[in-house]
Structure formats: structure tokens, C-alpha cells
Amino acid sequence: MHHPVTTLPPKLARWSASGTGVHHVHERVGAAPGPEILVTALVHGNEYSGAIALAELLAAGWAPARGRVTLAFCNVAAFERFDPARPDASRFVDEDFNRVWAADVLDGPRRSAELERARQLRPFVDRATHLLDLHSMHEPCTPLLVTGTLARNIAFAQALRTSSQVIVDGGHADGVRMRDYGEFADENGERIALLLEAGQHWHPHAVVAARDTLMRFLVQAGALARLDVPGGWLLPDREPPAPVVVTDRVVATSMDFSFTENFTGGETMDKAGTVIATDAGRDIVTPYDDCVLVMPSLRQLRPGVTTVRLGRRA
């Protein structure tokens, strides 16, 4: 389904030059020691709600009270190709930027626009004690906080007190996400990494969710006090819903894949065996009662791509 572009993309030319020596990457340092926070946007070039929030923060001249906060516009080359008439076409240039974050891939000989940019950004990712990766979704849906499987990330996400649904999942079969890279995935470590899916890509609500989550993340990580949050950035506190633990993935085996309904995510199928899709004539059914559908989408449909995750509430 096509969704209208109701939020204009940000103008990023003024944020190209940077004192870091890497284009579109900016550091803001507090007067006191504190966390090493990295906030990323435009990991996918057509997902710019987070980039709007980062551009606003930079334009305001904001700096943390403690530690260092690095704000990175990632796949700018893909973003610069954005066309409202073909809004899905600028997701990436050569390959998905959020599937290349494995050391053997980054250190290997393969080249692509996304890999070159990931290699530029890698030092900032390596040094971060806290990562917030700002994304959005193709379908209208309650915002999601994707935590991976480590308890420290789940607890951090729930403590933000947003209405976002926490999604506990193990990543993707077709490549490693930034939030699962290196020490972020160390079960004995302390580094925090969250990925926000802020809502539908081009809806104003996604910008609101990105601003709110960004400020809550900075406060909880220790970069500033809540009283110092700029006015208008925070939504009211909410009691977060119970996390959804992803247990299964539905991976397309053909281009002849379709859902039985116009699912947008968050739907709960009461009974095991409910048909939710067909793939080349084969029924795809829920494996257990009260099965939650997570991020159903045919946007990137091809054999081997995940079309929906299946989960149960913790």
C-alpha cells in the first residue's frame, strides 16, 4: 500500500561539513564527564523522521551537560535520491546499510556505497557506550523499540516510559544490524543499543515519536537532566506494554506471497493455525495462540526476505 508523503524531508546541506572530519557527523560535548552516546538517523535513505529531529537539535545549538553525544546522518547518498513520487526507491544505493555490521564484512574486500559509509562511521560506533538508531516503518503502526535479546536493553527500553512496544528479537538472517554489532551484542558487557521504529515513514507522528524517544534516551543515559530537556520535545509518560518476544520469522520463498488481510503490525491472532498469508499457494499459519504480528510488509518482497515476525507477549 502506498502512503502519502506528508512530512517534507529535512535540508541537510548545512550539516555536511563537520569538525569530526567525517561528513554529516557532529559531536556535542558536555562540561562534565559522562556517557559516550551515538544517535544515528538515515540508516535507510527514505526514513528521515529521525533526521528531522537531529537537524532540529543541531540548529538549536544544543549540547549535553555530561559526556559526548555524536549525531550522525548515515546513508546521505541514498537520502539525496529521495523522490516523493517514488518514496521507497531511496532506501539504499547498493545494499541495506543495516545488514553490513559484521567485522568480517567491514574488514573484507567487498565494496559498496553502504559499506564505504559504514567504514567511515565505524570508529564512532566502536566508541559508543549507548546507541540509539532512529528508523521508521512502511505501515502505520504504534512505535516499536527493538532491543535484541539482552536483558539490559529490554530494561533500558521499558524504563523510558513511552507507549512504544518493545520488541525482543535476534536480528536478521541476511546480515547484522548496527545495534547488534560488536560489543553491543556481548552478553557480559554493559553497552546499550536500541533501535526505534518511530511510526509510518512520512507521517508527522513519526517525528514526534523520534523527538520524544531521543530526549528520553539522553536523559536515561545520563547526558542531561530531565529538567534541561528543550520545551515541547517530551510526550507524557506512559506505562509501557509488556514486551513482545519474537519466536518465528516468515521468510518469503517466492514472489507469489500475499497476506490475507491488510496487516499493519501489532495484530494478535487468537488461535494457533490462523492463516495469515499464502506463499506460492502454501498457507502460512500462526504457530500458537495469541500470536502477535510484528512489522508485516511486502515492501522489499523477494525470496529470502522476512515478510513478518511472529511473537508472544512476555
C-alpha positions as CSV (number, residue, x, y, z in Angstrom):
1,M,0.0,0.0,0.0
2,H,1.3,3.5,-0.9
3,H,1.2,6.1,1.9
4,P,1.4,9.8,1.1
5,V,4.4,11.9,1.9
6,T,3.0,14.4,4.4
7,T,6.3,15.4,6.1
8,L,8.9,17.1,3.9
9,P,12.5,15.8,4.1
10,P,15.0,17.9,6.0
11,K,17.6,20.1,4.3
12,L,20.9,18.7,5.4
13,A,23.4,20.8,3.3
14,R,24.3,23.0,6.3
15,W,25.2,19.8,8.3
16,S,27.6,18.4,5.7
17,A,30.8,19.9,7.0
18,S,31.9,18.7,10.4
19,G,34.6,19.1,12.9
20,T,34.9,15.3,13.2
21,G,36.4,15.1,9.7
22,V,33.6,12.8,8.6
23,H,30.7,14.5,6.6
24,H,27.3,14.7,8.3
25,V,28.7,13.5,11.7
26,H,28.6,16.1,14.6
27,E,29.8,15.9,18.2
28,R,28.5,17.9,21.1
29,V,30.4,17.7,24.4
30,G,29.3,18.5,27.9
31,A,31.2,20.2,30.6
32,A,31.3,17.2,32.9
33,P,32.4,13.6,32.1
34,G,29.6,11.2,31.2
35,P,28.4,8.6,28.6
36,E,29.6,8.2,25.0
37,I,26.3,8.4,23.1
38,L,25.8,7.9,19.4
39,V,22.4,8.8,17.8
40,T,22.0,7.7,14.2
41,A,19.4,8.6,11.5
42,L,19.0,7.9,7.8
43,V,20.4,4.4,8.1
44,H,17.8,4.0,5.3
45,G,17.6,6.9,3.0
46,N,13.8,7.2,2.9
47,E,13.4,7.1,6.7
48,Y,14.0,10.7,7.6
49,S,11.9,11.4,10.7
50,G,14.9,10.9,12.9
51,A,17.0,13.1,10.7
52,I,14.5,15.9,11.2
53,A,14.9,15.5,15.0
54,L,18.7,15.6,14.7
55,A,18.7,18.6,12.4
56,E,16.5,20.5,14.9
57,L,18.8,19.6,17.8
58,L,21.8,20.8,15.9
59,A,20.1,24.0,14.7
60,A,19.2,24.8,18.3
61,G,22.8,24.8,19.3
62,W,22.2,22.1,21.9
63,A,24.9,20.4,23.9
64,P,24.7,17.8,26.7
65,A,25.5,18.6,30.3
66,R,27.7,15.4,30.6
67,G,29.6,13.2,28.2
68,R,29.7,13.4,24.5
69,V,26.8,13.0,22.1
70,T,27.5,12.2,18.4
71,L,24.7,12.8,15.9
72,A,25.2,11.0,12.6
73,F,23.2,11.2,9.4
74,C,24.2,7.9,7.9
75,N,23.2,7.0,4.4
76,V,23.1,10.5,3.0
77,A,23.8,9.3,-0.5
78,A,20.6,7.3,-0.5
79,F,18.6,10.1,1.1
80,E,19.7,12.6,-1.6
81,R,17.9,10.4,-4.1
82,F,14.6,10.7,-2.3
83,D,11.7,11.4,-4.7
84,P,8.2,11.8,-3.2
85,A,6.8,10.2,-6.4
86,R,8.9,7.1,-5.7
87,P,9.5,7.3,-1.9
88,D,10.5,3.7,-1.4
89,A,13.3,3.8,-4.0
90,S,15.8,5.6,-1.9
91,R,16.1,3.0,0.9
92,F,19.7,2.4,-0.1
93,V,22.1,2.8,-3.1
94,D,23.7,-0.7,-3.4
95,E,22.7,-2.7,-0.4
96,D,21.0,-2.4,3.0
97,F,23.2,-0.2,5.3
98,N,21.7,-2.1,8.3
99,R,22.9,-5.5,7.2
100,V,26.7,-4.9,6.9
101,W,27.6,-4.6,10.6
102,A,29.8,-7.7,11.0
103,A,33.5,-7.4,11.5
104,D,34.4,-9.8,8.7
105,V,32.2,-7.8,6.3
106,L,33.6,-4.4,7.3
107,D,37.1,-5.7,7.2
108,G,36.6,-7.6,4.0
109,P,37.4,-6.7,0.4
110,R,33.8,-6.1,-0.8
111,R,32.9,-2.6,-1.8
112,S,29.6,-0.8,-2.0
113,A,28.3,2.7,-1.2
114,E,26.9,1.5,2.1
115,L,30.0,-0.4,3.1
116,E,32.2,2.6,2.4
117,R,29.9,4.8,4.6
118,A,29.8,2.1,7.3
119,R,33.6,2.0,7.4
120,Q,33.6,5.8,7.8
121,L,31.2,5.6,10.7
122,R,32.7,2.5,12.4
123,P,35.0,4.5,14.8
124,F,32.0,6.3,16.2
125,V,30.1,3.1,16.6
126,D,33.1,1.4,18.2
127,R,33.5,4.0,20.9
128,A,29.8,4.4,21.8
129,T,28.6,3.2,25.2
130,H,25.0,4.0,24.2
131,L,23.4,3.8,20.7
132,L,20.0,5.0,19.6
133,D,19.3,4.2,16.0
134,L,16.3,6.1,14.6
135,H,14.1,4.4,12.0
136,S,10.5,4.4,10.8
137,M,8.1,1.9,9.2
138,H,6.3,1.5,5.9
139,E,2.9,0.9,7.5
140,P,1.2,3.0,10.2
141,C,1.8,1.3,13.5
142,T,2.5,2.0,17.1
143,P,6.2,2.9,17.5
144,L,8.5,0.0,18.3
145,L,11.7,-0.2,20.4
146,V,13.8,-3.1,19.0
147,T,16.1,-4.3,21.8
148,G,17.8,-7.5,20.7
149,T,17.6,-10.3,23.3
150,L,19.8,-8.9,26.1
151,A,18.1,-8.1,29.4
152,R,19.9,-4.8,29.9
153,N,18.5,-3.4,26.6
154,I,15.0,-4.6,27.4
155,A,15.1,-3.0,30.8
156,F,16.5,0.3,29.4
157,A,13.8,0.5,26.8
158,Q,10.9,-0.2,29.2
159,A,12.3,2.4,31.7
160,L,12.0,5.1,29.0
161,R,8.2,5.1,29.8
162,T,7.0,5.6,26.3
163,S,4.0,3.9,24.7
164,S,6.3,2.2,22.2
165,Q,6.1,-1.6,22.0
166,V,9.3,-3.3,23.0
167,I,10.3,-6.0,20.5
168,V,12.8,-8.6,21.7
169,D,14.4,-10.2,18.7
170,G,17.6,-11.8,17.5
171,G,18.3,-9.8,14.4
172,H,18.2,-10.7,10.7
173,A,19.3,-13.8,8.8
174,D,20.5,-11.7,5.8
175,G,23.0,-9.6,7.7
176,V,23.9,-7.9,11.0
177,R,22.3,-4.6,12.2
178,M,24.3,-1.8,13.7
179,R,22.5,-2.3,17.0
180,D,23.8,-5.9,17.1
181,Y,27.4,-5.0,16.2
182,G,30.4,-5.8,18.3
183,E,30.2,-5.1,22.0
184,F,26.5,-4.2,21.8
185,A,25.9,-7.9,21.4
186,D,28.2,-9.0,24.3
187,E,26.0,-10.6,26.9
188,N,28.6,-9.9,29.5
189,G,29.1,-6.3,28.5
190,E,27.4,-3.0,29.6
191,R,26.8,-1.2,26.3
192,I,23.2,-0.2,25.4
193,A,21.8,-0.3,21.9
194,L,18.2,0.4,20.9
195,L,16.5,0.8,17.5
196,L,13.4,2.9,17.3
197,E,10.8,2.3,14.6
198,A,9.0,5.7,15.1
199,G,5.9,5.1,13.0
200,Q,5.0,5.5,9.4
201,H,7.9,7.0,7.4
202,W,6.4,10.2,6.2
203,H,3.8,11.0,8.9
204,P,4.3,13.8,11.4
205,H,3.7,11.4,14.3
206,A,6.9,9.7,13.5
207,V,8.9,12.9,14.0
208,V,7.1,13.5,17.3
209,A,8.0,9.9,18.5
210,A,11.6,10.4,17.4
211,R,12.0,13.6,19.3
212,D,10.4,12.2,22.5
213,T,12.4,8.9,22.4
214,L,15.7,10.8,21.7
215,M,15.3,13.0,24.7
216,R,14.3,10.2,27.0
217,F,17.3,8.2,25.8
218,L,19.7,11.1,26.5
219,V,18.2,11.6,30.0
220,Q,18.3,8.0,31.0
221,A,21.8,7.5,29.6
222,G,22.9,10.4,31.8
223,A,23.7,13.1,29.3
224,L,21.3,15.7,30.8
225,A,18.7,16.1,33.4
226,R,15.0,15.9,32.5
227,L,14.6,19.5,33.6
228,D,17.0,20.5,30.9
229,V,15.1,18.9,28.0
230,P,14.1,21.5,25.5
231,G,10.4,22.5,25.7
232,G,8.0,20.6,23.5
233,W,10.2,17.6,22.9
234,L,8.7,15.2,25.5
235,L,5.3,13.5,25.3
236,P,3.5,12.5,28.6
237,D,4.9,9.5,30.4
238,R,3.2,6.2,29.6
239,E,3.1,2.8,31.2
240,P,4.8,0.7,28.5
241,P,3.1,-2.5,27.3
242,A,4.7,-5.9,28.0
243,P,7.5,-6.8,25.6
244,V,6.8,-8.9,22.6
245,V,9.4,-11.7,22.2
246,V,9.9,-12.7,18.5
247,T,9.8,-16.5,18.2
248,D,9.5,-17.0,14.4
249,R,10.1,-15.3,11.1
250,V,8.1,-15.7,8.0
251,V,10.5,-15.7,5.1
252,A,9.2,-15.5,1.5
253,T,10.1,-18.3,-0.8
254,S,8.6,-16.7,-3.9
255,M,7.3,-13.5,-5.4
256,D,3.8,-15.0,-5.2
257,F,3.4,-14.0,-1.5
258,S,0.4,-12.1,-0.1
259,F,-1.2,-11.5,3.3
260,T,-4.8,-12.5,3.9
261,E,-5.5,-9.0,5.3
262,N,-4.0,-5.6,5.2
263,F,-2.0,-6.1,8.4
264,T,0.0,-3.1,9.7
265,G,1.6,-4.7,12.8
266,G,0.5,-5.3,16.4
267,E,-2.4,-7.5,15.5
268,T,-2.9,-10.5,17.8
269,M,-4.2,-13.8,16.2
270,D,-6.2,-15.6,18.9
271,K,-5.9,-19.1,17.7
272,A,-3.0,-21.2,16.5
273,G,-3.3,-22.3,12.9
274,T,-4.8,-19.0,11.7
275,V,-3.9,-18.4,8.1
276,I,-2.2,-15.0,7.8
277,A,-0.6,-15.3,4.3
278,T,0.0,-17.5,1.3
279,D,3.3,-18.2,-0.4
280,A,3.1,-19.8,-3.9
281,G,-0.2,-21.4,-2.8
282,R,1.1,-22.6,0.6
283,D,-0.8,-21.3,3.6
284,I,1.3,-19.5,6.3
285,V,-0.3,-20.1,9.7
286,T,0.3,-18.9,13.3
287,P,2.2,-21.4,15.4
288,Y,0.4,-20.7,18.7
289,D,-2.5,-18.9,20.3
290,D,-2.3,-15.1,20.9
291,C,0.4,-14.7,18.2
292,V,1.4,-11.1,17.7
293,L,2.3,-9.9,14.1
294,V,5.4,-7.7,14.1
295,M,6.2,-5.3,11.2
296,P,4.4,-7.1,8.3
297,S,5.5,-5.7,5.0
298,L,5.8,-6.6,1.3
299,R,7.8,-3.5,0.6
300,Q,11.1,-5.4,-0.1
301,L,9.4,-8.7,-1.2
302,R,11.8,-11.2,-2.8
303,P,12.7,-14.8,-2.0
304,G,14.7,-14.9,1.3
305,V,13.3,-11.7,2.8
306,T,11.4,-11.6,6.1
307,T,7.8,-10.5,5.5
308,V,6.6,-10.6,9.1
309,R,7.9,-11.6,12.5
310,L,5.7,-13.6,14.9
311,G,5.9,-13.1,18.7
312,R,4.2,-13.6,22.0
313,R,4.0,-11.2,25.0
314,A,6.4,-11.8,27.8
